[in-house]
Amino acid sequence: MRLDYLAVFMVTLILFPWASSYAVSSLVLTVYDDGYVKVEYEILPEEYSSQIELPLLGGHYENVIVEDGNGNPLNFRLENGSILVYSGEADIVRVSYYTPDLTVKEGIVWTLHVETNDSFTVVLPENAIVVDLSDIPLEIAGNSITMPPGNQSVSYTLNGRAAGEGNEAGSLPYLALVGGLAVAGASTYILWRKGRGRSMPTREEFERKLDNVDLNEEERRALLYIFDRGGRASQAEVREAIGLPKTTAWRMFRRLEKKGLVKVLKGRKENWVELKL
């Protein structure tokens, strides 16, 4: 019986490639003192998708858990660095596991290496000090760092110790990093404010622009809501304001992004939607 199920599962994936369509809503990597990393995916299956094939980070996986949004377990199978999940009618799929393969240690410096097509959040140990980043992060909040997609790395030390401990020079990499990120963040914010100030139309002008775009009523209400919030709002705010389920709202934001009307910005806990005026 088990073999029959797997055979049907694999044949379905081969004959219906659309069945593996999904979007990664969030990816969180929680790093522990011993270098182990807990990987947590939250996935939104596409409409009519009943199976998901998700490439996994790392090569060894421990304590793998796959469940829907209500915490009910889902059937899955590990194969060749991927996980095959039978999502059924689940609106949300959560995958979590532990792996030792994402971190390496040289001297007292640990480095987390991640290559992914999605932005991700790294939660470092409480006693960690960041000494190097491969790119400017999207967000820093306490011991959490949200990094953009790509081949990224985060280097850190534990127990408040950095290379060169015992002299002032030892803290320079960390101070330079924080200072550089602060300047970059401030400059980006100022440019965004200036650009926003130049391009922001009146509400009446914006409504006239929407009249020339093929939109349904929910899309129009969502865009007007974001406009009334200054051109930027969280997805949760928008979907609550217009009364949409999470997956329906996600599909709507994706359509609007494809039309070039909004830009979806991934945050640590919640995605944001910004008008492209």
N, C-alpha and C positions, 0 to 999 in steps of 0.2 A: 504493500500500500504506500509506503514511504517513497519507494522508487517511482511509482506511478505519479505521485504528486510532483516530485522533482522533474520528471520527464515533461509533464504538462507545463510546469513553471518555465523550464528552459525553452521549450518549443514556442510558448507564448512570447517570450522575450525576442526570439529570433524572427517570428512572423510579424510581430507588432512592435517595432522599435519605439513608437510613440508611447508605449506603456511605461517607459522608463523616464518620462519627462517630469522634471521637478525643479524647484528653486530652493536654494539654501537660504533660509530666513536668518539664521544665526549660526556662528561657529565659535565656540568658547573653548580655550585651552587653559586648564588649571594646572600650574606647575608646582610640584612638591620638592621638598628639600633634597630628596634622594635622586632627583632627575626624572622621576616618573611624571607622566602627563596624563591628565584625564581629558579626553576629547569628547565634546558634546555638540552634536548637530541638531538643529531644528529645521525640518524640511517641509515645504509646502508642495504636495503633489499637484501636477497639472490636472485639469478637469479630464475625467474619463481615464486617468492613469490608475492602474491597479497593481503595478509592480515598479520598483525603483532599483536601479543599480548605482550604488554610490561608491566611488573610489575612496579608500581610507588612507589616512595619514599613518605612516609607520609600517613596519612589517610584522610585528608581533602584537596581538590583541588579547587583553585579559578582561574578564568580567563584562562581556559584551551584553548590553541591554537594548532592546528595540521595543518601543511602545507607541501607542497613539496619544493624542492630546489628553485623553482621559486616564492615562496610565495603564491601559490594557495592553498586554503583550502581543506582539505581532510575529508571525513566522518569518524567519530569515535564514540565509545561508552564506557563509564566508567562502570566498573563492578567488584566488589569484590577486590578492590585494584589494578586493572589492567586497561589498556586502550586497546581496540580493534580498530585497525586502518585499514581502507580499503586503502591500499597504491596504488593499481592499477599498473600503469607502472612507478611510481615515482622511480628515482634512489636514491633520498635522502628524508628522512622523518624527519621533525623537530617537536618536541613536547615540549611545555613550559607551565608552570603553577606556581602558588604561593601556598605555604603551611606554616602553623605555627608550624608543628609537628616535625621538625628536630632539633630545638634548645630548650635548657632549661637554666634557670638562677638560680644560687645559689649565694646569696650576690651580688657582682659586677662582678662575672665571668660568662660569657656565654659559653656554650659548644654545639657544633654542632655534632650530632651523625649520622653516615651514614653507612649502611651495603649494599654493592653492589659487584658484580662480576667484575666490570670494574673500572679502574682508573678514578679519577674525579678531577676536579679543583674547589677549593673554592675561591671565590672572597670576601674578607672581607671588611667591611666599612673602609673608609680612615683613621678614627681615632682609628682603632683597634690595640691592641698589643697582640701578641700571647704569652700565658703563658704555654701551654702544647700541645703536639701532641702525638697521640697514636703510631705513627710509623715514621720512617725517610721519609720525603717527596721525591718525584721524582724530584720536581723542586720548587724553590721559586723565584718569580719575583714580586717585589713591594708588593702589598697587595694580591697577588694571590699565592695559595699553591696547587700544584698537589700531590695528595695522591695515594698510590697504592690500589689495590682492597682489600676487606675484611671488617671487622668490625672496622671502624675508627672513631676517634673523634678529634676535634680541639677546644681547649679552648682559650678564648680571653677576654680581657676587652676593654672598650670603653673610649674615652676621655683621653687616655694616663694614666689611673689609674690602678694600679695593687694592689693585696692584700699586705698590709703593706705600703701603700702610706705614704710618709712623712719621710721615712728613707731609707738608702742605701740598706738594706736587701730586700726591696720590689722589687727591680729590678733584684735580683739574679736569679729567675727562668727564666726570659726572657734572661738574659745574658748567663746563663748556656746552655739554649736551643740553642741559636744562635751559641755559641762556639762549642758545641757538634756537631751540624749539619755541621759547617764549617770543623771541623777535620774529620768527617766521609766522607764528600764529597771529601775533598782533598785526603784522603787515598784511596777511591774508584777510583778516577781519576788516581792516581799514579799506582795502581795495574793494571788498565785497560791499561794504556800506556805501562807498562812493558810487560804484556801478549801479547799485540798487536805487540810489537817490536820483540818478540821471534817467533811469529807464521806467520808473514806476508811473503808470498811467492813472487817471482817475477811475473810479469804479464804473462810471458810465462808459468810458472809453474801453475799459476791459470787457464789459458786457457786449459792446458792439463787436469787439474782436471775436468773442465766443460765438456770436451769431453767424460768423463766416466759417466756423469749424463744425465738422460732423461729430456731434456729441449727443449722448443720451442724457436723460434728466439727471441721473445720479452723477455722471461725470461733470456736468455743468455745475451742480450744487457743490461738488467737492472742490472744483477750481475756484468758485466764488468764496467758499469758506476759507481756503488757503489765502486768497487775495485779502480778505478781511482781517487775517491774522498777520498781515505785513509781508505776505509772499512766502511764508515758510511755516509749516506745522508738522506735528508728528502724525504718523499714519493712524495711531490709536485715536487721536483727537478727531481726525477727519471721519473715520469710519463710525465713531460713536455719534458724531454730529448728524450724519446722514443715515444712520441706522443700518449699517451693512455688516454681515459676518466677516471674519478675518480673511478667509480665503477669497471671498467675492471681492473684498476691497483690494486685496493684493493683485488680483487679476485686473481690476480697474486701473490701479496705479501703473501696472505694467503697460496697459494699452495707452495710457496718457503719456508715458515715457517714450514709447515707440513713435507716437505722434509728434514728439518734440515739444510737448507742452509743459512737462515737469522733469525734474531730476530727482531721483531717489537717492538719499544719502543714508548709508548704513551707520547706525550708532551702536553703542555698547549694549543698550537694553532695548532700544526702539529705533526703527527706521524713521527718517524724516523725509518730507516731500517739499521741494522748493520749486516755485514757478520759474519757468524760463521765458522771461518777458522780452 
